[in-house]
Amino acid sequence: MMNFDFTPEQEMLRSTVRKFVDKEIMPYIKEWDERGYFDPNIFKRLAELNLMGVCIPEKYGGMGMDYNSLAIVCEELERGDTAFRTAVSVHTGLNSLTLLQWGTEEQKQKYLVPQAKGEKIGAFGLTEPNAGSDVAAITTTAVRDGDYYILNGQKTWISLCDIADHFIVFAYTDKSKKHRGISAFIVERTMPGFSSRAIKGKLGIRAGNTGELFFDNVRVPKENLLGEEGEGFKIAMSALDNGRFTVAAGAVGLIMACLEASVKYCHERKTFGKEIGRHQLVQQMIARMEAGLQISRLLVYKVGFLKNQGRRNTRETSLAKWIACDFANKAADDAVQIHGAYGYSNEYPVERYLRNSKAPVIYEGTREIHTIMQAEYVLGYRQDKPLRKTLPPWNPESMKM
């Protein structure tokens, strides 16, 4: 049975992250956004609060909290700025949870433990210049050479491209098998032949580090093959279940930020002799934000509930990601409208919210991809098959997995 009450630990977690955001992000984010600067020290401060592995089992260096605790962290970070939620989404959602699900014990000890402690940063390399939603169109290759795989290719729109220490990278080991010939590898930044380059001129999430990865005959030890050869597509899709969960949770935080800023402005601004919050059409926008917040949060926490039970949640995660991101985009648009001309300037944060809200509607499955997925589930064209490996359910008795 679902419980809609937060535990004392979750309430404390939310308070901790909110205070962190108010102190460490809010005073500086306007400048960072204008400069296109990602402050790497944020990771150090998050690590000091044990937030880099909030839902990773304690035996692997994490806090051992449940998956909805990860959602809470993402909500509150995105209330500050999407860039910092994205960083945790990639590090924890796409990378660390994928290692937890698919990694060998040796790989977990070598890569997952330092990532959960925040000593190392993880990222995820799937998208390519000509391969976004069409994963099978990737061209990066991995050719076996004795005890190594030789990687060649390029990835793009990779978060933490210049900051991460470890990357989960997808490449073809057998092109003739199409998506069944894709494999996953753990690549270290220090491996010869690896390089990265940031992308400038983004519409939003300017305070985030996003860019390209290049692989020029990178020799990756066979021990760094994640899962088995040919399992890369399954690994990527399961990783996206976790990433999309954190994106949806972040969207809840963005709606919350839009609502907080708009309510504050509604009480400050007066037109026609009264607070603008007294005008019914403004109230309509506030009501729409509130509805979006509550609906999105319920969808997100349902996914967390399923994850805590160790149940497959691809369908539910897709729905939560699609709906929450759409609501966040609309909430940001309404927030700018409520602020009027002031909303069009960076004197208020809502213009940044609107710019930031667009990317999540696109990445980790576009709005259009998710609508197709949901229709195919309803029509019976799509069914989720059991995976060889799944995330472990959360054990509430021991606060460990």
C-alpha positions in Angstrom: 0.0 0.0 0.0 1.3 3.4 -0.9 2.0 5.8 2.0 1.8 9.5 1.1 3.5 10.7 4.3 7.2 11.5 4.3 9.3 9.7 6.9 11.2 11.9 9.5 14.3 11.0 7.6 12.8 12.3 4.3 11.6 15.5 5.9 15.1 16.1 7.3 16.6 15.3 3.9 14.3 17.9 2.2 15.2 20.5 4.8 18.9 19.8 4.4 18.8 20.1 0.6 16.6 23.2 0.7 19.0 24.9 3.0 21.9 23.9 0.8 20.2 25.3 -2.3 19.3 28.6 -0.5 22.8 29.1 0.8 25.1 27.6 -1.9 23.1 28.1 -5.2 20.5 30.8 -5.0 22.9 33.7 -4.2 25.2 32.8 -7.2 23.0 31.2 -9.9 22.2 34.4 -11.8 25.9 35.1 -12.3 26.8 31.5 -13.1 23.9 31.4 -15.6 25.1 34.6 -17.3 28.7 33.3 -17.5 27.8 29.8 -18.5 29.8 28.6 -15.5 29.4 25.3 -13.7 30.9 25.4 -10.2 32.5 22.0 -9.6 32.7 22.8 -5.9 29.0 22.0 -5.7 29.9 18.4 -5.9 32.2 18.6 -3.0 29.6 20.3 -0.9 27.0 17.7 -1.9 29.4 14.9 -1.0 29.9 16.5 2.4 26.2 16.1 2.9 26.3 12.5 1.7 23.9 13.3 -1.2 26.0 11.9 -4.1 24.7 8.4 -3.4 21.5 9.0 -1.4 19.8 5.8 -2.7 23.0 3.7 -3.1 23.3 0.9 -0.5 25.5 1.7 2.5 27.8 -1.2 1.6 28.7 0.6 -1.6 29.3 4.0 0.1 25.8 5.5 -0.2 23.2 6.6 2.4 21.0 3.6 1.8 17.8 5.7 1.6 14.9 4.8 -0.7 14.3 6.0 -4.3 11.8 8.7 -3.4 14.5 10.2 -1.3 16.5 10.6 -4.6 13.4 12.3 -6.0 13.3 14.7 -3.1 16.9 15.6 -3.7 16.2 16.3 -7.4 13.1 18.3 -6.6 15.0 20.7 -4.3 18.1 21.0 -6.4 16.0 22.0 -9.5 14.2 24.5 -7.3 17.7 26.2 -7.3 18.6 25.5 -10.9 18.1 22.7 -13.5 21.9 22.4 -14.0 22.5 21.0 -10.5 19.6 18.5 -10.7 20.9 17.4 -14.1 24.3 16.8 -12.5 22.8 14.5 -9.9 20.5 12.9 -12.4 23.5 11.9 -14.6 25.9 11.0 -11.8 23.4 9.0 -9.6 20.5 8.2 -11.9 22.2 7.3 -15.2 25.6 6.2 -14.0 25.7 5.0 -10.4 22.3 3.2 -10.4 23.3 1.5 -13.7 26.5 0.3 -12.1 24.5 -1.0 -9.1 22.1 -2.9 -11.4 24.6 -4.3 -14.0 28.1 -4.0 -12.6 30.2 -6.9 -11.3 31.3 -6.8 -7.7 34.8 -5.7 -8.8 33.3 -2.9 -10.9 31.1 -1.7 -8.0 34.1 -1.6 -5.7 36.3 0.3 -8.2 33.8 2.7 -9.6 30.5 2.8 -7.7 31.9 3.2 -4.2 34.0 6.3 -4.9 31.1 7.8 -6.9 28.6 7.2 -4.0 31.0 8.9 -1.7 31.4 11.8 -4.1 35.1 11.2 -4.5 34.6 10.5 -8.2 32.0 11.8 -10.7 30.2 9.6 -13.2 28.5 10.4 -16.5 26.7 8.7 -19.4 27.5 8.6 -23.1 24.8 7.4 -25.4 23.6 10.3 -27.7 25.5 11.0 -30.9 25.2 13.7 -33.6 23.0 11.5 -35.7 21.6 9.2 -33.0 19.2 10.6 -30.3 15.9 8.8 -30.0 17.1 6.3 -32.6 19.7 4.6 -30.4 20.4 1.9 -33.0 21.8 4.7 -35.3 24.9 5.2 -33.1 28.2 4.7 -35.0 30.7 4.5 -32.1 32.5 1.1 -32.3 34.3 -1.2 -29.9 36.6 -3.8 -31.5 38.0 -6.6 -29.3 41.8 -6.7 -29.3 43.1 -9.3 -26.9 42.4 -8.1 -23.4 41.1 -4.8 -24.6 38.3 -3.2 -26.6 39.4 -0.4 -29.0 36.8 2.4 -29.0 36.4 4.9 -31.8 33.6 7.5 -32.2 31.9 10.5 -30.8 29.1 11.4 -28.3 27.3 14.7 -28.0 25.0 16.5 -25.5 26.8 14.7 -22.7 26.3 16.3 -19.3 29.4 16.7 -17.1 31.6 16.1 -20.2 34.5 18.1 -18.9 34.0 17.2 -15.2 33.2 13.5 -14.9 35.9 10.9 -14.1 34.0 7.9 -15.4 31.6 7.4 -18.3 29.3 4.6 -19.2 29.7 4.6 -23.0 27.7 2.6 -25.6 29.3 1.3 -28.8 28.7 -1.4 -31.4 30.6 -4.6 -30.9 28.6 -6.3 -33.7 26.9 -3.9 -36.2 25.2 -6.8 -38.0 23.0 -7.5 -35.0 21.7 -3.9 -35.0 20.6 -2.8 -31.5 21.4 -6.3 -30.2 25.0 -5.7 -31.1 25.5 -2.7 -28.8 27.6 -3.1 -25.7 28.3 -0.9 -22.7 31.7 0.1 -21.3 33.1 2.0 -18.3 35.6 4.5 -19.7 37.9 6.6 -17.6 38.8 10.2 -18.5 42.5 9.4 -18.2 42.5 6.7 -20.8 44.7 7.7 -23.8 42.7 8.8 -26.8 39.8 10.2 -24.8 38.9 13.9 -25.0 36.0 16.2 -24.4 34.7 19.6 -25.4 32.0 21.8 -24.0 29.0 23.1 -26.1 28.4 26.8 -25.8 25.5 29.0 -26.7 22.7 26.9 -25.1 19.2 28.3 -24.7 19.0 27.1 -21.1 20.8 25.2 -18.4 23.7 27.5 -19.0 25.2 26.9 -15.6 25.6 23.2 -16.5 28.6 21.6 -18.3 27.4 19.9 -21.5 29.4 18.8 -24.5 31.0 16.2 -26.7 33.1 13.2 -26.0 35.7 11.9 -28.5 37.2 8.4 -28.7 40.3 8.0 -30.8 41.5 4.3 -30.4 40.8 4.4 -26.7 41.9 1.1 -25.2 39.4 -0.1 -22.6 40.2 -3.2 -20.6 37.9 -6.1 -21.1 37.1 -6.0 -17.4 35.3 -2.6 -18.1 32.7 -4.3 -20.2 29.4 -3.6 -18.4 27.1 -6.5 -18.5 27.6 -8.9 -21.4 28.4 -8.2 -25.1 25.2 -7.2 -26.9 23.4 -6.1 -23.7 24.1 -2.4 -24.2 20.7 -1.5 -25.5 19.0 -3.2 -22.5 21.4 -1.5 -20.2 20.8 1.9 -21.8 17.0 1.5 -21.6 17.1 0.5 -17.9 19.5 3.4 -17.2 17.0 5.7 -18.8 14.3 4.4 -16.5 16.3 5.8 -13.6 17.4 9.0 -15.4 13.8 9.8 -16.5 12.7 9.3 -12.9 15.1 12.0 -11.7 14.2 14.3 -14.6 10.5 14.0 -13.7 11.3 14.7 -10.1 13.4 17.7 -11.1 10.4 19.0 -13.1 8.4 18.9 -9.9 11.0 21.2 -8.4 10.9 23.6 -11.3 7.1 23.8 -11.0 7.5 24.5 -7.3 10.1 27.3 -8.1 7.7 28.9 -10.6 4.8 28.7 -8.1 6.9 30.2 -5.3 8.2 33.1 -7.4 4.7 33.8 -8.9 2.9 33.8 -5.5 5.5 36.2 -4.1 5.1 38.5 -7.1 1.3 38.3 -6.9 1.4 39.7 -3.4 4.0 42.4 -4.3 2.6 43.7 -7.6 -0.6 45.8 -7.7 -2.7 46.8 -10.7 -6.1 48.5 -10.8 -5.8 49.2 -7.1 -5.3 45.6 -5.9 -2.8 42.8 -5.8 -2.6 41.0 -9.1 -3.3 37.8 -7.3 -6.9 39.1 -6.9 -7.4 39.0 -10.7 -9.1 35.8 -11.7 -7.1 35.2 -14.9 -3.9 35.3 -12.8 -5.5 33.0 -10.3 -6.2 30.6 -13.2 -2.5 30.4 -13.9 -1.6 29.9 -10.3 -4.2 27.1 -10.1 -2.8 25.5 -13.2 0.7 25.5 -11.6 -0.7 23.9 -8.4 -2.5 21.2 -10.3 0.6 20.5 -12.3 2.7 20.3 -9.2 0.4 17.9 -7.4 -0.3 15.6 -10.4 3.4 15.4 -11.3 4.5 14.7 -7.8 2.0 11.9 -7.5 3.2 10.3 -10.8 6.9 10.6 -9.6 6.3 9.2 -6.2 4.3 6.3 -7.7 7.4 5.4 -9.7 9.6 5.7 -6.6 7.1 3.3 -4.9 7.5 0.8 -7.7 11.3 1.1 -7.6 11.3 0.6 -3.8 9.5 -2.8 -4.4 12.0 -3.8 -7.1 9.2 -3.7 -9.8 9.7 -2.8 -13.5 8.5 0.7 -14.0 9.3 1.7 -17.6 5.7 2.6 -18.5 5.1 4.6 -15.3 8.4 6.4 -15.6 7.7 7.4 -19.2 4.4 8.8 -18.2 5.8 10.7 -15.2 8.7 12.2 -17.3 6.4 13.3 -20.1 3.7 14.8 -17.9 5.9 16.5 -15.3 8.2 18.1 -17.9 5.2 19.4 -19.9 3.7 20.8 -16.8 7.0 22.4 -15.8 7.3 24.0 -19.3 3.8 25.4 -19.0 4.3 26.6 -15.4 7.5 28.5 -16.5 5.5 30.1 -19.3 2.7 31.1 -17.0 5.3 32.4 -14.5 6.7 34.8 -17.1 3.2 35.9 -18.1 2.3 36.7 -14.4 5.5 38.8 -14.1 4.6 40.7 -17.3 7.5 42.7 -18.7 9.6 42.0 -15.6 9.4 38.3 -16.4 11.1 39.0 -19.7 14.3 40.3 -17.9 16.7 38.5 -15.6 15.8 40.8 -12.8 13.5 37.9 -11.8 14.4 34.2 -12.1 11.3 33.2 -14.1 12.9 33.9 -17.5 15.7 31.4 -16.5 13.0 28.9 -15.5 11.4 29.2 -18.9 14.7 28.7 -20.7 15.7 25.8 -18.5 12.3 24.1 -18.8 12.7 23.3 -22.5 15.6 20.9 -22.5 13.9 18.3 -20.3 11.0 18.1 -22.7 13.6 17.0 -25.3 16.2 14.9 -23.6 15.9 11.3 -22.2 13.0 10.7 -24.6 11.2 13.6 -26.3 7.7 14.4 -25.6 6.7 12.8 -28.8 8.6 9.5 -28.0 6.8 9.3 -24.7 3.4 9.9 -26.2 4.1 7.0 -28.6 5.2 4.8 -25.8 2.1 5.4 -23.8 -0.2 4.8 -26.8 1.6 1.5 -27.6 1.2 0.3 -24.0 -2.5 1.0 -24.1 -3.0 -0.5 -27.5 -1.0 -3.7 -26.5 1.8 -3.1 -29.0 4.4 -2.7 -26.3 5.1 -5.0 -23.3 7.9 -4.9 -20.9 10.0 -8.1 -20.7 11.9 -9.1 -17.6 15.5 -8.0 -17.5 18.4 -10.3 -16.6 19.3 -7.9 -13.8 17.1 -5.5 -11.9 17.7 -2.8 -9.3 17.5 -4.3 -5.8 14.3 -3.4 -3.8 14.7 -1.1 -0.9 14.6 -2.6 2.6 12.8 -0.1 5.0 13.7 -2.2 8.1 17.4 -1.8 7.8 17.5 1.5 5.8 19.7 -0.6 3.4 19.1 -2.4 0.2 
